[in-house]
């Protein structure tokens, strides 16, 4: 493991990774705690700022599959994330707590979980950080992570659904 690929990356990528790490760490405390109090609200604000920073900074990072200028399919995730966060804010301002929770938790699973896993693909900087160079083991991390996310998502959905 070496931080050299990240430390030698452009500043926008370093900022993007720093914001993502804040979102990954703070997210579960803000989004999955049972208590909805001042701690939840404070951590939620920090998480929203971090996830917005991740999404907006991603728009300045070029895609390996550029379709229009430097934008590629991966940039759609940034737009969906910003939409989801905006939707979550809209719901809470209208007092719809269940929809707010669903929006924000879905953004965390999608943006932090699924999109975050793909940073371990061979050739990506986080693959180089973790494995010291391009390594196919990144695919194993992605596969295992998707399985864990799937099981966690399913358990979360079952817990969140109202009893009939």
Secondary structure, 3 states (H helix, E strand, C coil): CCCHHHHCCCHHHHHHHHHHHHHHHHHHHHHCCCCCCHHHHHHHHHHHHHHHHHHHHHCCCCCCCEEECCEECHHHHHHHHHHHHHHHHHHHHCCCHHHHHHHHHHHHHHHHHHHHHHHHCCCCHHHHHHHCCCCCHHHHHHHHHHHHHHHHHHHHHHHHCCCC
